[in-house]
Amino acid sequence: MKHPLPARPAHIGVLRLSALGDVCNLVPTVRALQRQWPEARITWIIGKGEHSLLAGLSGVEFVVYDKATGLAGMRALWRELADTRFDVLLHMQQAIRASVLSLGLKADVRVGYDKARAKDAQHWFTHRQLAPHPRAHVLESFLDFARLLGVEDLSLAWDLPIPESAYEEAAGLTGEAPYVLMSPCANPRLRNFRNWSAEGYATVVEHAWVQHGLKTVITGGGSTQEREMGSRIQSLSQPGSVIDAIGATSLKGLLALIDRARAVVAPDSGPVHMANALATPVVGLYATTNPDRAAPYCWRDQVVNRYPDAVRHFLHKEPESLPWGQRVRHPDAMSLIHADDVIRNLEAVLAASPSRKERESSDEA
């Protein structure tokens, strides 16, 4: 017998700890739940860094779990929520750590992914599973939770909070100059291989500077790899064309930088999904990750997509034959992306989204 789903949930729990791009893709589901049941209480159990990105999201109570605290942190969280019972817990993290964490939470019904999409045997930890949705984009997979609950309006909305202090932080780096934001490095996880070349990025920097008078703000987390990449791009670029902001911003400050940018250029990483959430034009660079599953959702047409080529060249298979979401873990895969491809798509998004000065001139005319 299936556990019944609540018709009008009074308290909805959301369990999604990471990552930065994924939590951005989840926000439209939260907004859909809020539109359907405006009186419902929503508690989101989230990772530490992800909370610093979304803190202040309207109508959401956050409970933070720092994965570095391990089991001790889980026990502390369970004690914090000992008197809390959810009408429904949306278990939206396909990882054994999150499933173990879910065991200490009280809920009338626990909803997780269908068996085909569940990883680390997540379906063993839930009462109800989503309807199958083969080959779904990550954002659509999150919306499937709202669909299962009977939510009717699934239109996309984010409304991410950015405090004035974050805009001041951004302005301190850029002044009033218009710019393209470039986040050249993805998460440095083992065998990630999502990063493009410094030479390729520098060619795009040159184009933005010479053809449009746009500086390029380079951002990143401040690791040795990111600092070396930023230094290499800057050394290959004209003096004055690059603003190095690697390791220099908070996550809210990064949101403000992205919000004020003419466009964002980055591989599959958090910033492309932040840009998508803020309606900032974005050119995603994809060869090791399938963009049909993980591209910036509203800018999928402007992705530089070399994933099919990488699958054929390095895996010697057709993309349609692979399990959904399989990556091409080869260090040379991103070299299939050419600077001309990126420049062409950058030109397209710049043309579709005029600058503030251009908009003001058009209004005056």
FENCORBEL-V10816 format. One record per residue. N is the residue number from 1. RES is the residue in one letter. PSI is psi in radians with two decimals (* if undefined). BURIAL is # if it has 16 or more other C-alpha atoms within 10 Angstrom, else .. D_LAST is the distance of its C-alpha to the last C-alpha in Angstrom with 2 decimals. Layout:
n = (N;N)
res = (RES;RES)
psi = (PSI;PSI)
burial = (BURIAL;BURIAL)
d_last = (D_LAST;D_LAST)
//
This chain:
n = (1;2;3;4;5;6;7;8;9;10;11;12;13;14;15;16;17;18;19;20;21;22;23;24;25;26;27;28;29;30;31;32;33;34;35;36;37;38;39;40;41;42;43;44;45;46;47;48;49;50;51;52;53;54;55;56;57;58;59;60;61;62;63;64;65;66;67;68;69;70;71;72;73;74;75;76;77;78;79;80;81;82;83;84;85;86;87;88;89;90;91;92;93;94;95;96;97;98;99;100;101;102;103;104;105;106;107;108;109;110;111;112;113;114;115;116;117;118;119;120;121;122;123;124;125;126;127;128;129;130;131;132;133;134;135;136;137;138;139;140;141;142;143;144;145;146;147;148;149;150;151;152;153;154;155;156;157;158;159;160;161;162;163;164;165;166;167;168;169;170;171;172;173;174;175;176;177;178;179;180;181;182;183;184;185;186;187;188;189;190;191;192;193;194;195;196;197;198;199;200;201;202;203;204;205;206;207;208;209;210;211;212;213;214;215;216;217;218;219;220;221;222;223;224;225;226;227;228;229;230;231;232;233;234;235;236;237;238;239;240;241;242;243;244;245;246;247;248;249;250;251;252;253;254;255;256;257;258;259;260;261;262;263;264;265;266;267;268;269;270;271;272;273;274;275;276;277;278;279;280;281;282;283;284;285;286;287;288;289;290;291;292;293;294;295;296;297;298;299;300;301;302;303;304;305;306;307;308;309;310;311;312;313;314;315;316;317;318;319;320;321;322;323;324;325;326;327;328;329;330;331;332;333;334;335;336;337;338;339;340;341;342;343;344;345;346;347;348;349;350;351;352;353;354;355;356;357;358;359;360;361;362;363;364;365)
res = (M;K;H;P;L;P;A;R;P;A;H;I;G;V;L;R;L;S;A;L;G;D;V;C;N;L;V;P;T;V;R;A;L;Q;R;Q;W;P;E;A;R;I;T;W;I;I;G;K;G;E;H;S;L;L;A;G;L;S;G;V;E;F;V;V;Y;D;K;A;T;G;L;A;G;M;R;A;L;W;R;E;L;A;D;T;R;F;D;V;L;L;H;M;Q;Q;A;I;R;A;S;V;L;S;L;G;L;K;A;D;V;R;V;G;Y;D;K;A;R;A;K;D;A;Q;H;W;F;T;H;R;Q;L;A;P;H;P;R;A;H;V;L;E;S;F;L;D;F;A;R;L;L;G;V;E;D;L;S;L;A;W;D;L;P;I;P;E;S;A;Y;E;E;A;A;G;L;T;G;E;A;P;Y;V;L;M;S;P;C;A;N;P;R;L;R;N;F;R;N;W;S;A;E;G;Y;A;T;V;V;E;H;A;W;V;Q;H;G;L;K;T;V;I;T;G;G;G;S;T;Q;E;R;E;M;G;S;R;I;Q;S;L;S;Q;P;G;S;V;I;D;A;I;G;A;T;S;L;K;G;L;L;A;L;I;D;R;A;R;A;V;V;A;P;D;S;G;P;V;H;M;A;N;A;L;A;T;P;V;V;G;L;Y;A;T;T;N;P;D;R;A;A;P;Y;C;W;R;D;Q;V;V;N;R;Y;P;D;A;V;R;H;F;L;H;K;E;P;E;S;L;P;W;G;Q;R;V;R;H;P;D;A;M;S;L;I;H;A;D;D;V;I;R;N;L;E;A;V;L;A;A;S;P;S;R;K;E;R;E;S;S;D;E;A)
psi = (2.31;2.48;2.28;2.53;2.52;2.39;-0.65;1.44;2.32;-0.50;2.02;2.22;2.39;2.14;1.76;1.94;-0.73;2.99;-3.02;-0.81;-0.69;-0.71;-0.54;-0.72;-0.34;-0.44;-0.72;-0.52;-0.74;-0.77;-0.66;-0.72;-0.70;-0.66;-0.68;-0.73;1.35;-0.36;-0.14;2.52;2.32;2.13;2.13;2.07;2.09;2.78;2.86;-0.90;-0.68;-0.61;-0.69;-0.44;-0.75;-0.01;2.35;0.03;2.15;2.39;0.21;2.29;2.22;2.42;2.11;2.29;2.11;1.96;-0.37;-0.33;-0.14;-2.49;-0.58;-0.71;-0.64;-0.80;-0.69;-0.70;-0.71;-0.68;-0.70;-0.61;0.32;-0.56;0.20;2.30;2.20;2.46;-0.61;2.39;2.08;1.77;1.63;0.29;2.07;1.27;2.54;-0.59;-0.80;-0.64;-0.71;-0.76;-0.66;-0.42;-0.49;0.14;2.49;2.26;2.49;-0.66;2.42;2.19;2.30;-3.00;2.71;2.84;-0.60;-0.57;-0.34;2.36;2.82;0.67;0.67;-0.56;-0.29;-0.31;0.13;2.74;-0.66;2.50;2.67;2.73;2.56;2.46;1.35;2.48;0.72;2.52;2.66;-0.77;-0.70;-0.60;-0.68;-0.74;-0.41;-0.50;-0.74;-0.69;-0.77;-0.62;-0.09;0.32;2.35;-0.75;1.87;0.41;2.64;2.29;2.51;-1.09;0.94;2.35;2.25;1.95;2.77;-0.59;-0.53;-0.67;-0.62;-0.69;-0.77;-0.78;-0.53;-0.41;-0.64;-0.32;-2.50;0.07;2.37;2.65;2.79;2.43;2.32;2.14;1.61;-0.35;2.36;3.12;2.23;0.80;2.81;2.27;0.70;-0.89;0.68;-0.07;2.40;-3.08;2.63;-0.63;-0.70;-0.81;-0.73;-0.58;-0.68;-0.69;-0.81;-0.75;-0.81;-0.64;-0.84;-0.74;-0.47;-0.08;0.45;2.19;2.88;2.13;2.09;2.19;2.86;3.12;-0.16;0.17;2.89;-0.76;-0.75;-0.71;-0.69;-0.70;-0.80;-0.75;-0.67;-0.76;-0.76;-0.67;-0.42;-0.04;2.82;2.54;2.36;-0.14;-0.24;2.38;2.01;1.88;0.34;2.21;0.19;0.05;2.69;3.00;-0.61;-0.65;-0.65;-0.73;-0.77;-0.72;-0.77;-0.70;-0.57;-0.10;2.60;-0.62;2.83;2.41;2.15;2.75;-3.07;1.81;3.03;-0.80;-0.55;-0.57;-0.51;-0.78;-0.77;-0.75;-0.48;0.07;0.48;2.26;2.41;2.38;1.87;2.50;1.93;2.13;-0.63;-0.31;2.49;1.98;-0.37;-0.42;-0.57;0.33;2.80;2.05;-0.79;-0.09;0.54;-0.54;-0.31;0.20;2.41;1.87;1.81;0.29;-0.84;-0.70;-0.71;-0.69;-0.80;-0.70;-0.74;-0.47;-0.21;0.72;2.98;2.47;-0.63;-0.33;-0.15;2.66;2.50;2.24;-0.03;2.38;2.77;1.78;1.26;2.31;-0.29;0.03;-0.73;-0.25;-0.19;-0.27;2.27;2.59;-0.63;-0.62;-0.78;-0.77;-0.71;-0.79;-0.58;-0.75;-0.70;-0.76;-0.56;-0.69;-0.60;-0.26;1.50;2.75;2.91;-0.72;-0.73;-0.68;-0.72;-0.69;-0.68;-0.70;-0.69;-0.62;*)
burial = (.;.;.;.;#;.;.;.;#;.;#;#;#;#;#;#;#;#;#;#;#;#;#;#;#;#;#;#;#;#;#;#;#;#;.;#;.;.;.;#;#;#;#;#;#;#;#;#;#;#;#;.;#;#;#;.;#;.;.;#;.;#;#;#;#;#;#;.;.;.;.;.;#;#;.;.;#;#;.;.;.;.;.;.;.;#;#;#;#;#;#;#;#;#;.;.;.;#;#;.;#;#;.;.;#;#;#;.;#;#;#;#;#;#;.;.;#;#;.;.;.;#;#;.;#;#;#;#;#;#;.;.;.;.;.;#;#;#;#;#;#;#;#;#;#;#;#;.;#;.;#;.;.;#;.;.;.;#;.;#;.;#;.;.;.;#;#;.;#;#;#;.;#;#;.;.;.;#;#;#;#;#;#;#;#;#;#;.;.;.;.;#;#;#;#;#;#;#;#;#;#;#;#;#;#;#;#;#;#;.;.;.;.;#;#;#;#;#;#;#;#;.;.;.;.;#;#;.;#;#;.;#;#;#;.;#;#;.;.;.;#;#;#;#;#;#;.;#;#;.;#;#;#;#;#;#;#;#;#;#;#;#;#;#;#;#;#;#;#;#;#;#;#;#;#;#;#;#;.;#;#;#;#;#;#;#;#;#;#;#;#;#;#;#;#;#;#;#;#;#;.;#;#;#;#;#;#;#;#;#;#;.;.;.;.;.;.;.;#;.;.;.;.;#;#;.;#;#;#;#;.;#;#;#;.;#;#;#;#;.;.;#;#;.;#;#;#;.;#;#;.;.;.;.;#;.;.;.;.;.;.;.;.;.;.)
d_last = (66.28;62.59;61.50;59.48;55.84;54.84;53.15;51.42;51.71;51.84;51.69;50.10;50.92;48.73;50.48;48.20;48.81;46.74;44.68;41.21;39.43;41.72;41.23;37.45;38.17;40.49;38.10;36.70;40.34;40.80;37.72;39.13;42.48;40.91;39.13;42.43;44.63;42.64;45.96;47.36;48.04;46.84;48.59;47.41;49.97;48.01;48.56;48.17;45.25;43.47;43.83;42.22;39.14;39.01;40.58;39.09;38.14;38.10;41.19;43.17;46.34;46.98;50.45;50.43;52.93;53.20;54.83;56.46;58.69;60.27;62.78;63.14;59.47;59.89;62.84;60.91;58.08;60.69;62.21;58.83;58.31;61.98;61.35;58.26;58.56;55.65;55.61;54.10;53.55;50.94;52.45;49.43;50.84;52.96;55.15;58.73;57.84;55.60;58.27;60.92;58.67;58.26;62.04;62.08;59.46;60.54;58.84;59.96;58.37;56.91;54.38;53.89;52.97;54.92;57.66;55.73;52.95;55.12;56.10;59.05;60.68;58.16;59.27;62.62;60.96;59.19;60.36;57.65;55.67;52.37;52.44;52.28;48.82;49.45;46.82;44.44;41.57;42.38;39.72;41.18;44.66;43.75;42.29;45.67;47.22;45.04;45.82;49.53;49.31;47.72;44.17;42.00;38.37;37.80;34.01;32.81;31.86;32.45;31.00;32.70;33.28;32.02;33.16;31.29;34.09;33.14;29.55;31.19;33.54;30.78;28.82;32.13;32.23;28.69;27.13;23.33;23.34;21.77;24.64;26.38;29.42;32.62;35.78;38.27;41.45;42.56;45.48;48.46;50.87;53.82;53.00;49.31;48.08;44.36;43.18;41.56;42.37;41.17;40.70;38.39;36.27;36.19;34.90;31.94;31.41;31.43;28.84;26.38;26.99;26.97;24.26;21.76;23.01;23.94;27.19;29.55;31.17;34.60;36.16;39.57;42.59;44.45;47.39;49.07;47.70;44.09;44.48;46.05;43.27;40.60;42.58;43.03;39.32;38.53;41.32;39.89;36.35;34.92;35.39;32.50;30.97;32.84;33.13;36.47;36.42;39.44;41.68;39.43;37.82;39.03;38.05;35.68;34.24;33.85;31.99;29.57;29.14;28.52;26.04;23.89;24.37;21.92;24.96;28.74;31.42;34.96;38.13;39.56;39.60;38.36;34.94;33.72;34.59;33.12;29.79;30.19;30.91;27.78;25.48;24.93;24.89;28.40;30.41;34.04;36.87;39.81;43.11;45.84;44.37;43.56;39.81;40.61;42.35;40.45;36.96;33.94;33.83;30.17;29.64;32.81;31.14;30.01;33.49;35.33;38.49;41.69;43.98;45.55;46.27;47.80;49.98;51.30;51.79;53.30;54.80;55.72;54.67;52.04;49.44;50.47;54.02;53.17;53.36;49.94;48.47;50.80;49.49;50.21;52.00;52.11;50.95;49.55;47.51;44.14;44.75;43.88;40.19;38.67;35.84;34.12;34.08;32.42;29.82;28.95;28.43;26.53;24.07;23.75;23.06;20.57;18.59;18.88;17.85;14.92;15.40;14.26;12.38;10.63;9.92;8.67;6.25;5.15;5.44;3.80;0.00)
//
